[in-house]
């Protein structure tokens, strides 16, 4: 993707997540916009670029939420790498199965975060938060990601966000 697109994403991600989706976070229905955007980035770019984008988005989320610095960066970096590999080798950007994979990646990212928190703090509960927080968040993240993916696949938008080298490859 173009560097200007990354700059816009990184500048708007936290304000959108914090201001527009704050009412939904009170009832545990706020989507993870970072995960949704990262999934689209993974489908449009290489695995290495998606991993670095995941690390950048995760670190930005860590700084914005005052949580453990690097935990979201590590988690989203791994998810970005896997999404990039899947997007490069398996999935087409217009495939309807993207909805299922986005839901799975959202759940996997949440579970990976809980596993890291369990390693750090020990005794972190998993079953309760899975059904109360992770599944609803995965559903809303999937919906948000699907809308972002539909917007990104428009004929007028896709050439604006892709770099010329990647346009020639695909």
QUIRALIN-V423473 format. One record per residue. N is the residue number from 0. RES is the residue in one small letter. PHI is phi in whole degrees, 0 to 359 (none if undefined). NEAR is the number of other C-alpha atoms within 10 Angstrom. D_CENTER is the distance of its C-alpha to the mean C-alpha in Angstrom with 1 decimal. Layout:
BEGIN
n = {N & N}
res = {RES & RES}
phi = {PHI & PHI}
near = {NEAR & NEAR}
d_center = {D_CENTER & D_CENTER}
END
This chain:
BEGIN
n = {0 & 1 & 2 & 3 & 4 & 5 & 6 & 7 & 8 & 9 & 10 & 11 & 12 & 13 & 14 & 15 & 16 & 17 & 18 & 19 & 20 & 21 & 22 & 23 & 24 & 25 & 26 & 27 & 28 & 29 & 30 & 31 & 32 & 33 & 34 & 35 & 36 & 37 & 38 & 39 & 40 & 41 & 42 & 43 & 44 & 45 & 46 & 47 & 48 & 49 & 50 & 51 & 52 & 53 & 54 & 55 & 56 & 57 & 58 & 59 & 60 & 61 & 62 & 63 & 64 & 65 & 66 & 67 & 68 & 69 & 70 & 71 & 72 & 73 & 74 & 75 & 76 & 77 & 78 & 79 & 80 & 81 & 82 & 83 & 84 & 85 & 86 & 87 & 88 & 89 & 90 & 91 & 92 & 93 & 94 & 95 & 96 & 97 & 98 & 99 & 100 & 101 & 102 & 103 & 104 & 105 & 106 & 107 & 108 & 109 & 110 & 111 & 112 & 113 & 114 & 115 & 116 & 117 & 118 & 119 & 120 & 121 & 122 & 123 & 124 & 125 & 126 & 127 & 128 & 129 & 130 & 131 & 132 & 133 & 134 & 135 & 136 & 137 & 138 & 139 & 140 & 141 & 142 & 143 & 144 & 145 & 146 & 147 & 148 & 149 & 150 & 151 & 152 & 153 & 154 & 155 & 156 & 157 & 158 & 159 & 160 & 161 & 162 & 163 & 164 & 165 & 166 & 167 & 168 & 169}
res = {x & x & x & x & x & x & x & x & x & x & x & x & x & x & x & x & x & x & x & x & x & x & x & x & x & x & x & x & x & x & x & x & x & x & x & x & x & x & x & x & x & x & x & x & x & x & x & x & x & x & x & x & x & x & x & x & x & x & x & x & x & x & x & x & x & x & x & x & x & x & x & x & x & x & x & x & x & x & x & x & x & x & x & x & x & x & x & x & x & x & x & x & x & x & x & x & x & x & x & x & x & x & x & x & x & x & x & x & x & x & x & x & x & x & x & x & x & x & x & x & x & x & x & x & x & x & x & x & x & x & x & x & x & x & x & x & x & x & x & x & x & x & x & x & x & x & x & x & x & x & x & x & x & x & x & x & x & x & x & x & x & x & x & x & x & x & x & x & x & x}
phi = {none & 286 & 300 & 294 & 292 & 298 & 297 & 296 & 299 & 291 & 282 & 260 & 297 & 294 & 299 & 294 & 296 & 280 & 265 & 287 & 258 & 299 & 298 & 287 & 288 & 292 & 251 & 61 & 239 & 283 & 287 & 270 & 297 & 299 & 294 & 296 & 293 & 296 & 298 & 295 & 298 & 298 & 286 & 265 & 234 & 276 & 299 & 293 & 295 & 293 & 295 & 294 & 295 & 296 & 297 & 295 & 295 & 295 & 295 & 296 & 294 & 297 & 293 & 290 & 255 & 57 & 259 & 300 & 289 & 106 & 292 & 292 & 298 & 294 & 297 & 288 & 295 & 295 & 297 & 297 & 298 & 293 & 294 & 296 & 297 & 294 & 291 & 280 & 249 & 243 & 267 & 264 & 294 & 259 & 289 & 290 & 286 & 299 & 296 & 293 & 294 & 295 & 296 & 295 & 293 & 293 & 295 & 296 & 297 & 294 & 294 & 297 & 296 & 294 & 295 & 295 & 295 & 293 & 294 & 283 & 262 & 76 & 68 & 281 & 291 & 241 & 292 & 299 & 295 & 299 & 276 & 274 & 244 & 288 & 292 & 298 & 293 & 296 & 294 & 287 & 294 & 296 & 296 & 296 & 296 & 297 & 294 & 294 & 295 & 296 & 294 & 289 & 271 & 298 & 297 & 276 & 265 & 303 & 294 & 285 & 262 & 275 & 285 & 296 & 297 & 285 & 294 & 286 & 294 & 272}
near = {21 & 11 & 11 & 10 & 13 & 16 & 10 & 10 & 14 & 17 & 12 & 11 & 18 & 19 & 12 & 12 & 18 & 14 & 9 & 12 & 16 & 14 & 12 & 12 & 14 & 9 & 11 & 16 & 21 & 23 & 23 & 21 & 21 & 24 & 25 & 25 & 21 & 28 & 31 & 25 & 27 & 27 & 25 & 27 & 21 & 20 & 24 & 16 & 18 & 29 & 28 & 18 & 25 & 30 & 25 & 21 & 27 & 24 & 23 & 21 & 23 & 17 & 15 & 14 & 12 & 9 & 12 & 12 & 15 & 17 & 19 & 27 & 23 & 21 & 22 & 33 & 27 & 20 & 26 & 32 & 24 & 19 & 31 & 27 & 20 & 17 & 22 & 18 & 10 & 11 & 17 & 14 & 18 & 11 & 8 & 11 & 11 & 21 & 17 & 11 & 16 & 24 & 21 & 15 & 23 & 27 & 20 & 16 & 22 & 22 & 17 & 19 & 17 & 17 & 16 & 17 & 16 & 14 & 11 & 10 & 9 & 10 & 9 & 14 & 12 & 13 & 9 & 9 & 14 & 16 & 11 & 13 & 15 & 21 & 18 & 18 & 23 & 26 & 20 & 21 & 27 & 27 & 17 & 19 & 26 & 20 & 12 & 16 & 21 & 13 & 13 & 19 & 15 & 10 & 9 & 10 & 11 & 15 & 15 & 13 & 18 & 17 & 15 & 12 & 9 & 13 & 13 & 7 & 6 & 7}
d_center = {15.3 & 17.8 & 17.8 & 18.5 & 15.3 & 13.4 & 15.9 & 15.4 & 11.6 & 12.3 & 15.4 & 14.2 & 10.9 & 12.8 & 15.8 & 14.1 & 12.3 & 15.7 & 18.2 & 17.4 & 15.6 & 17.9 & 20.3 & 17.8 & 16.8 & 20.5 & 20.6 & 17.4 & 15.8 & 13.3 & 9.8 & 6.8 & 6.2 & 4.1 & 1.4 & 3.9 & 4.9 & 3.6 & 5.0 & 7.7 & 8.4 & 8.9 & 11.2 & 13.0 & 13.7 & 15.1 & 13.7 & 14.9 & 13.5 & 9.9 & 10.7 & 12.2 & 9.4 & 7.2 & 10.5 & 11.1 & 8.1 & 8.9 & 12.5 & 12.3 & 11.0 & 13.8 & 16.3 & 15.6 & 15.9 & 18.7 & 17.5 & 18.1 & 17.4 & 15.4 & 14.2 & 10.5 & 11.0 & 12.4 & 10.0 & 6.8 & 9.6 & 10.7 & 7.7 & 7.5 & 11.2 & 11.4 & 9.3 & 11.5 & 14.5 & 14.0 & 13.6 & 16.5 & 18.8 & 18.2 & 16.3 & 17.4 & 15.2 & 17.6 & 17.8 & 17.9 & 16.5 & 13.0 & 13.0 & 14.1 & 11.8 & 8.6 & 10.6 & 11.5 & 8.3 & 7.4 & 11.1 & 11.2 & 8.7 & 10.9 & 14.0 & 13.4 & 13.2 & 16.3 & 18.0 & 17.6 & 18.9 & 21.7 & 22.7 & 22.9 & 24.6 & 26.0 & 26.6 & 23.2 & 23.4 & 21.1 & 22.7 & 23.0 & 19.5 & 18.2 & 20.0 & 20.1 & 16.6 & 14.1 & 15.3 & 15.5 & 12.0 & 10.7 & 13.1 & 12.2 & 8.4 & 9.8 & 12.3 & 10.2 & 8.1 & 11.6 & 13.2 & 11.0 & 11.7 & 15.3 & 15.6 & 14.4 & 16.8 & 19.8 & 22.6 & 22.9 & 19.3 & 18.4 & 21.2 & 20.3 & 16.9 & 17.9 & 20.2 & 23.6 & 23.6 & 20.7 & 22.4 & 25.5 & 23.9 & 22.5}
END
